[in-house]
Amino acid sequence: MHSAGRRSLALLAVLAAASPSAAMAAPSPPPPSPALSPVLSPVLSPHPPSLPATVRMRQKLSGKHVLITGPTSGLGLSLLSALLPLSPLSVTLVSSSAGKLEELRSSLARSHPGLPVIARPCDLADPGAVAELRREVEAGPKIDLLLLNAGLSSRSSFLDTAPAVDDRLMQVNFLSQASLLRAVVASSMLPQRAGLAVWISSVQGYLPLPLRSSYVASKHAVQGYTASVRAELADHNVSLATCSPGYVRTGLSLNAARGDGERHGVMDETTEGAPEPGRVAHEILDRAAGGEVDFTVVGGRSAAAARWLSFCVPRVFREIMRRRAVKMMEAGKKDE
């Protein structure tokens, strides 16, 4: 192998062998986040915005009607928390958990009594429920900011994955939110000739990993779909941003689907050691407000290096991924 190939192999070997939690985490722990107002309910307090809003966040995102999918925990709750100081005009919250959604709505009613909140329970895995949600959104108030955050991961080899799991992940992660995006753009953003949609994808949308085939497929769909739609919206003053996070400390691995469809129920090491979602949410909103349309947060350098190798030295990348798959399956691991 020529010298450039040997250097590429060595670099990717380091990336693959290193602890992913160290590779994808922030270089150093962030300073403690400022506490929220005491009037905020405990529902919001675990995920305060880690930094004050930037100038461009205030200029671009203040006073908007915001719709968020998956707002009751993790990154979605942190996105909501980061938006609240910007005095949103109103918020629409979409979640598959009616109980958690009502708890969040009640919390917001206590902490922000003047804030109009529309809570819409919807099982995103059910096409019929999604169709009803779309009709409600089209008939409801105009939406200025759409945050497509809801998602479900997977943990199984493709041979052990039931077809129903593939269907479910594609429906939750891609089809349901593509339908919602279409409804919001058509009914709100195009008539106003203004709007911003941010779809939360994943670095696995362009860097496939073993034992994640269903999840990877759904995120690849998001990447390709948004790139195509973005070009169609370019002349209509409507922005569509795709954000691809690395590991974030959320319940994604806990709630991941196993091959039989059951809940994984295990916190991966990579997730356990990852950055908290508050700071990640702040960066997502700031960069989207600044006009970025396709960007990575958390572990951007290591992801960029691996992405470069996958394009420039694909044979080496495939070999490293093969070794990684063998090691994971032999050890019975379901995380990186």
C-alpha positions as CSV (number, residue, x, y, z in Angstrom):
1,M,0.0,0.0,0.0
2,H,1.4,3.4,-0.8
3,S,2.3,5.9,1.9
4,A,-1.0,7.9,1.7
5,G,-3.0,4.7,2.0
6,R,-1.0,3.6,5.1
7,R,-1.5,7.0,6.7
8,S,-5.3,6.8,6.0
9,L,-5.4,3.3,7.4
10,A,-3.6,4.4,10.6
11,L,-5.9,7.4,11.1
12,L,-9.1,5.4,10.6
13,A,-7.7,2.6,12.9
14,V,-7.2,5.2,15.6
15,L,-10.7,6.5,15.1
16,A,-12.2,3.0,15.2
17,A,-10.1,1.8,18.2
18,A,-10.5,4.9,20.3
19,S,-13.3,5.1,22.8
20,P,-16.1,6.6,20.8
21,S,-17.3,8.5,23.8
22,A,-13.9,10.3,23.9
23,A,-13.9,10.9,20.2
24,M,-17.3,12.3,19.9
25,A,-17.5,14.2,23.2
26,A,-16.6,17.8,23.7
27,P,-12.9,18.5,24.3
28,S,-13.5,19.5,27.9
29,P,-16.5,19.6,30.2
30,P,-18.5,22.8,29.8
31,P,-18.9,25.2,32.7
32,P,-22.0,24.8,34.8
33,S,-25.1,26.0,33.1
34,P,-26.9,29.0,34.6
35,A,-30.0,28.0,36.5
36,L,-33.4,28.7,35.1
37,S,-36.0,30.8,36.9
38,P,-37.3,29.1,40.0
39,V,-40.8,29.2,38.5
40,L,-39.9,26.6,35.9
41,S,-41.2,23.2,36.6
42,P,-38.8,20.2,37.2
43,V,-40.0,19.0,33.8
44,L,-37.8,21.7,32.2
45,S,-35.1,22.2,34.8
46,P,-32.9,19.1,33.9
47,H,-32.3,20.6,30.4
48,P,-31.8,24.4,30.7
49,P,-30.2,26.3,27.8
50,S,-26.5,26.1,28.5
51,L,-25.7,29.5,27.1
52,P,-27.5,32.8,26.6
53,A,-29.1,33.4,23.2
54,T,-26.8,34.9,20.6
55,V,-27.6,38.0,18.7
56,R,-28.5,36.0,15.5
57,M,-30.7,33.7,17.5
58,R,-32.7,36.7,18.9
59,Q,-32.9,38.3,15.5
60,K,-34.0,35.2,13.6
61,L,-36.0,33.1,16.1
62,S,-37.7,35.6,18.5
63,G,-41.5,35.9,18.4
64,K,-42.1,32.9,16.2
65,H,-44.7,30.2,16.2
66,V,-42.7,27.1,16.8
67,L,-43.6,23.4,16.2
68,I,-41.4,20.8,17.7
69,T,-41.7,17.0,17.4
70,G,-40.3,14.9,20.3
71,P,-40.3,17.8,22.8
72,T,-40.8,15.9,26.1
73,S,-37.2,14.8,26.8
74,G,-33.6,14.8,25.6
75,L,-32.6,17.1,22.8
76,G,-36.2,18.1,22.0
77,L,-36.8,19.4,25.5
78,S,-33.5,21.2,25.4
79,L,-34.4,22.9,22.1
80,L,-37.7,24.1,23.6
81,S,-35.9,25.3,26.8
82,A,-33.4,27.3,24.6
83,L,-36.3,28.9,22.7
84,L,-38.3,30.0,25.7
85,P,-36.1,33.1,26.6
86,L,-36.7,34.3,23.0
87,S,-40.3,34.9,23.7
88,P,-41.9,32.6,21.1
89,L,-45.3,33.8,19.9
90,S,-46.7,30.3,20.5
91,V,-45.6,26.7,20.5
92,T,-47.1,23.5,19.1
93,L,-45.7,20.3,20.7
94,V,-46.1,16.9,19.0
95,S,-45.3,13.8,20.9
96,S,-46.2,10.1,20.9
97,S,-46.5,10.1,24.7
98,A,-49.8,11.8,25.6
99,G,-49.0,11.6,29.3
100,K,-45.6,13.3,29.1
101,L,-47.0,15.8,26.6
102,E,-49.7,16.8,29.1
103,E,-47.1,17.1,31.9
104,L,-45.0,19.4,29.7
105,R,-48.0,21.5,28.8
106,S,-49.0,21.9,32.4
107,S,-45.4,22.9,33.3
108,L,-45.4,25.5,30.6
109,A,-48.7,26.9,31.8
110,R,-47.3,27.4,35.3
111,S,-43.9,28.8,34.2
112,H,-45.1,30.8,31.1
113,P,-48.7,31.6,31.8
114,G,-49.0,33.9,28.8
115,L,-47.5,31.5,26.3
116,P,-50.1,29.8,23.9
117,V,-49.3,26.1,23.8
118,I,-50.9,23.6,21.5
119,A,-50.3,20.0,22.6
120,R,-50.9,17.4,19.9
121,P,-50.4,13.7,20.8
122,C,-49.6,11.7,17.8
123,D,-48.1,8.3,17.3
124,L,-45.6,9.0,14.5
125,A,-45.4,5.2,13.8
126,D,-49.1,5.3,12.7
127,P,-49.7,6.7,9.2
128,G,-53.3,7.3,10.0
129,A,-52.5,9.4,13.1
130,V,-49.9,11.3,11.1
131,A,-52.5,12.1,8.4
132,E,-54.8,13.5,11.0
133,L,-52.0,15.5,12.5
134,R,-51.2,16.9,9.1
135,R,-54.8,18.1,8.6
136,E,-54.8,19.7,12.0
137,V,-51.5,21.5,11.3
138,E,-52.8,22.8,7.9
139,A,-55.9,24.2,9.5
140,G,-54.1,25.7,12.5
141,P,-52.1,28.8,13.1
142,K,-49.2,29.6,10.7
143,I,-45.9,28.1,11.7
144,D,-42.6,30.0,11.3
145,L,-40.1,27.6,12.8
146,L,-40.3,23.8,12.4
147,L,-38.0,21.6,14.5
148,L,-38.2,17.9,13.3
149,N,-36.5,16.3,16.3
150,A,-38.4,13.0,17.0
151,G,-36.5,9.9,16.4
152,L,-36.1,6.2,17.2
153,S,-32.8,4.2,17.0
154,S,-32.1,0.5,16.5
155,R,-29.8,-2.1,17.9
156,S,-29.6,-5.4,16.0
157,S,-27.9,-7.2,13.1
158,F,-29.8,-6.9,9.9
159,L,-30.4,-10.7,9.9
160,D,-32.0,-10.5,13.3
161,T,-34.2,-7.5,12.4
162,A,-37.9,-8.1,11.7
163,P,-39.3,-6.3,8.7
164,A,-41.7,-4.5,11.0
165,V,-38.8,-2.8,12.7
166,D,-37.5,-1.5,9.4
167,D,-41.0,-0.2,8.6
168,R,-41.4,1.4,12.0
169,L,-38.1,3.3,11.9
170,M,-38.6,4.5,8.4
171,Q,-42.1,5.7,9.4
172,V,-41.0,7.5,12.6
173,N,-37.7,8.9,11.5
174,F,-38.5,9.8,7.9
175,L,-42.0,9.3,6.4
176,S,-44.0,10.9,9.2
177,Q,-41.8,14.0,9.4
178,A,-41.5,14.4,5.7
179,S,-45.3,14.5,5.6
180,L,-45.3,17.1,8.4
181,L,-42.6,19.2,6.6
182,R,-44.7,19.1,3.4
183,A,-47.8,20.3,5.4
184,V,-46.0,23.1,7.1
185,V,-44.2,24.4,4.1
186,A,-47.4,24.3,1.9
187,S,-49.8,25.8,4.4
188,S,-47.5,28.3,6.3
189,M,-44.1,29.0,4.8
190,L,-44.7,29.3,1.1
191,P,-47.8,31.6,1.5
192,Q,-45.7,33.8,3.8
193,R,-42.6,33.4,1.7
194,A,-40.7,33.0,4.9
195,G,-39.8,30.2,7.3
196,L,-37.1,28.0,8.8
197,A,-37.3,24.2,9.2
198,V,-34.5,22.3,11.0
199,W,-34.5,18.5,10.7
200,I,-32.3,16.6,13.3
201,S,-30.6,13.8,11.5
202,S,-27.4,12.0,12.7
203,V,-23.8,11.5,11.7
204,Q,-25.0,8.0,10.9
205,G,-26.9,9.6,8.0
206,Y,-23.6,9.6,6.1
207,L,-21.4,7.3,8.1
208,P,-23.1,3.9,8.4
209,L,-22.3,1.7,11.4
210,P,-22.8,-2.0,11.9
211,L,-25.8,-3.2,14.0
212,R,-27.7,0.0,13.1
213,S,-29.0,-0.8,9.6
214,S,-32.6,0.3,10.2
215,Y,-31.6,3.5,11.9
216,V,-28.9,4.3,9.3
217,A,-31.3,3.7,6.4
218,S,-33.8,6.2,7.9
219,K,-31.1,8.8,8.4
220,H,-29.7,8.4,5.0
221,A,-33.2,9.0,3.7
222,V,-33.3,12.2,5.7
223,Q,-30.0,13.4,4.3
224,G,-31.0,12.8,0.6
225,Y,-34.5,14.1,1.0
226,T,-33.5,17.4,2.6
227,A,-30.8,18.0,0.0
228,S,-33.3,17.6,-2.8
229,V,-36.1,19.7,-1.1
230,R,-33.7,22.4,-0.1
231,A,-33.0,23.1,-3.8
232,E,-36.7,23.3,-4.5
233,L,-37.2,25.9,-1.7
234,A,-34.2,28.0,-2.5
235,D,-36.1,30.7,-4.5
236,H,-39.0,30.9,-2.0
237,N,-37.2,32.4,1.1
238,V,-37.8,29.2,3.0
239,S,-34.7,27.6,4.6
240,L,-34.4,23.9,5.3
241,A,-31.4,22.9,7.6
242,T,-30.2,19.4,8.3
243,C,-28.3,19.0,11.5
244,S,-26.3,15.8,12.1
245,P,-25.4,15.4,15.8
246,G,-22.8,12.9,17.0
247,Y,-23.4,11.3,20.4
248,V,-25.6,13.3,22.8
249,R,-26.5,12.2,26.3
250,T,-30.2,11.4,25.8
251,G,-32.4,8.4,26.1
252,L,-31.9,7.4,22.4
253,S,-30.2,4.1,23.1
254,L,-32.5,3.3,26.0
255,N,-35.5,3.6,23.7
256,A,-33.9,2.0,20.7
257,A,-35.7,-0.9,19.0
258,R,-34.2,-4.4,19.1
259,G,-34.5,-6.7,16.2
260,D,-37.7,-8.2,17.6
261,G,-39.2,-4.7,18.2
262,E,-38.7,-4.7,21.9
263,R,-37.1,-1.7,23.8
264,H,-33.3,-2.0,24.0
265,G,-33.3,-0.6,27.5
266,V,-29.5,-0.1,27.8
267,M,-27.6,3.1,28.0
268,D,-24.7,2.8,25.6
269,E,-21.2,3.9,26.9
270,T,-21.0,6.3,24.0
271,T,-24.2,8.0,25.1
272,E,-23.3,7.8,28.8
273,G,-20.2,9.8,28.3
274,A,-21.6,12.2,25.7
275,P,-22.3,16.0,26.1
276,E,-25.5,17.1,27.7
277,P,-28.2,18.2,25.3
278,G,-28.5,21.7,26.5
279,R,-25.3,23.0,25.0
280,V,-25.9,20.9,21.8
281,A,-29.4,22.4,21.4
282,H,-28.0,25.9,21.8
283,E,-25.4,25.3,19.0
284,I,-28.0,23.8,16.7
285,L,-30.3,26.9,17.0
286,D,-27.4,29.3,16.7
287,R,-26.0,27.8,13.6
288,A,-29.4,27.4,11.9
289,A,-30.2,31.0,12.8
290,G,-26.9,31.9,11.2
291,G,-27.9,30.4,7.9
292,E,-26.1,27.1,7.9
293,V,-28.1,24.4,6.1
294,D,-26.1,21.1,6.4
295,F,-23.9,20.8,9.5
296,T,-22.6,18.5,12.2
297,V,-22.6,19.2,15.9
298,V,-20.6,17.2,18.6
299,G,-17.6,15.4,17.4
300,G,-17.5,17.3,14.2
301,R,-13.7,16.8,13.6
302,S,-13.7,13.0,14.1
303,A,-16.8,12.7,12.0
304,A,-15.4,14.8,9.2
305,A,-12.2,12.8,9.2
306,A,-14.1,9.5,9.0
307,R,-16.3,11.0,6.3
308,W,-13.3,12.0,4.3
309,L,-11.8,8.5,4.6
310,S,-15.1,6.9,3.5
311,F,-15.0,8.9,0.3
312,C,-11.3,9.0,-0.5
313,V,-10.2,5.6,0.8
314,P,-13.4,3.6,0.8
315,R,-11.6,0.2,0.8
316,V,-9.8,1.1,4.0
317,F,-13.0,2.4,5.6
318,R,-14.9,-0.8,4.7
319,E,-12.2,-3.0,6.2
320,I,-12.3,-1.1,9.5
321,M,-16.0,-1.3,9.6
322,R,-15.8,-5.1,8.9
323,R,-13.5,-5.5,11.8
324,R,-15.7,-3.4,14.0
325,A,-18.8,-5.5,13.1
326,V,-17.0,-8.7,13.8
327,K,-15.7,-7.5,17.2
328,M,-19.1,-6.2,18.2
329,M,-21.0,-9.3,17.2
330,E,-18.4,-11.6,18.8
331,A,-18.7,-9.7,22.1
332,G,-22.5,-9.6,21.9
333,K,-22.3,-5.8,22.0
334,K,-25.1,-3.6,20.8
335,D,-23.3,-0.3,21.2
336,E,-20.2,1.2,19.6
